[in-house]
Amino acid sequence: MSVLSTIKKRFSPYTYEKTSISLEEIESAFEAARWAPSGYNSQPWRFVFASRDNLNFETLLSFAVEANREWMQHSGAIVVILAKTLSDYNGKKDESAEYCTGLAVGQMLVELTALGLQAHQIGGFDHKALSLHLKLPNGVLPMAMMAIGVTEEEPKDDRQRESLTTLISNEIS
Ligand SMILES: Cc1cc2nc3c(=O)[nH]c(=O)nc-3n(C[C@H](O)[C@H](O)[C@H](O)COP(=O)(O)O)c2cc1C
């Protein structure tokens, strides 16, 4: 069974249908994240979730930069993605925590797509203010925020994606 066709359906939309997404509806996406591999099976990813009908949605949204708030405000739910970068074993830096968190989120995205939803991640938010608001312990870092929802938007076509990839690989070589 190949999941490539599902992977190809994923894209980051800028328009959402303002339909609230409950935690129950996307529980399997968090379950997909849970099954990701991690160094020493430390599972260093953490998530903060707020659906659009919850007061915390507006609060989380307020940490995104204005250009992102503009379209994120219509999404069905916001997830904050956190990496726990200090090891439980020895308290030292877990050098692969961010990498493993990315792996988990990759799996989550595939499951969200399979559920008929789309997600758009952002790095454009106030990391420091959000960390303070969430009272994050030492070593727990916000990696990204993710807007999830129902969209009628069409994905970019394959050609556009291909040319972006080619452009980047040309720059590297
Ligand atoms: C870590 C990360 C940070 C991102 N930050 C932003 C952002 O601040 N604003 C935005 O509009 N898109 C952001 N994106 C979305 C990317 O621009 C998008 O994934 C990329 O252009 C590829 O498009 P696609 O996801 O539709 O394939 C981010 C994506 C990732 C993975």
The ligand as a Tripos MOL2 file, in Angstrom:
@<TRIPOS>MOLECULE
LIG
   31    33     1     0     0
SMALL
NO_CHARGES

@<TRIPOS>ATOM
      1 C1          8.8520   25.3570    9.5600 C.3       1 LIG1
      2 C2          7.9780   26.0590    8.5400 C.ar      1 LIG1
      3 C3          7.7480   27.4080    8.6740 C.ar      1 LIG1
      4 C4          6.8970   28.0650    7.7680 C.ar      1 LIG1
      5 N1          6.6010   29.3820    7.9620 N.ar      1 LIG1
      6 C5          5.6610   29.9780    7.2100 C.ar      1 LIG1
      7 C6          5.1990   31.2880    7.5300 C.ar      1 LIG1
      8 O1          5.6210   31.9230    8.5090 O.2       1 LIG1
      9 N2          4.2340   31.8150    6.7340 N.ar      1 LIG1
     10 C7          3.7060   31.1430    5.6540 C.ar      1 LIG1
     11 O2          2.8210   31.6790    4.9860 O.2       1 LIG1
     12 N3          4.1150   29.8890    5.3540 N.ar      1 LIG1
     13 C8          5.0650   29.2930    6.1050 C.ar      1 LIG1
     14 N4          5.4600   27.9890    5.8260 N.ar      1 LIG1
     15 C9          4.8260   27.2600    4.7030 C.3       1 LIG1
     16 C10         5.7860   27.1040    3.5340 C.3       1 LIG1
     17 O3          5.9730   28.3560    2.9110 O.3       1 LIG1
     18 C11         5.2310   26.0490    2.5720 C.3       1 LIG1
     19 O4          5.2000   24.8080    3.2230 O.3       1 LIG1
     20 C12         6.0940   25.9430    1.3120 C.3       1 LIG1
     21 O5          5.9950   27.1210    0.5350 O.3       1 LIG1
     22 C13         5.7190   24.7510    0.4250 C.3       1 LIG1
     23 O6          4.3590   24.8430    0.0430 O.3       1 LIG1
     24 P1          3.3700   23.6360    0.3450 P.3       1 LIG1
     25 O7          3.3880   23.3750    1.8410 O.co2     1 LIG1
     26 O8          2.0410   24.0880   -0.1460 O.co2     1 LIG1
     27 O9          3.8890   22.4360   -0.4040 O.co2     1 LIG1
     28 C14         6.3100   27.3380    6.6920 C.ar      1 LIG1
     29 C15         6.5640   25.9680    6.5700 C.ar      1 LIG1
     30 C16         7.3790   25.3210    7.4840 C.ar      1 LIG1
     31 C17         7.5980   23.8370    7.3500 C.3       1 LIG1
@<TRIPOS>BOND
     1     1     2 1
     2     2     3 ar
     3     2    30 ar
     4     3     4 ar
     5     4     5 ar
     6     4    28 ar
     7     5     6 ar
     8     6     7 ar
     9     6    13 1
    10     7     8 2
    11     7     9 ar
    12     9    10 ar
    13    10    11 2
    14    10    12 ar
    15    12    13 ar
    16    13    14 ar
    17    14    15 1
    18    14    28 ar
    19    15    16 1
    20    16    17 1
    21    16    18 1
    22    18    19 1
    23    18    20 1
    24    20    21 1
    25    20    22 1
    26    22    23 1
    27    23    24 1
    28    24    25 2
    29    24    26 1
    30    24    27 1
    31    28    29 ar
    32    29    30 ar
    33    30    31 1
@<TRIPOS>SUBSTRUCTURE
     1 LIG1         1 GROUP 0 **** ****
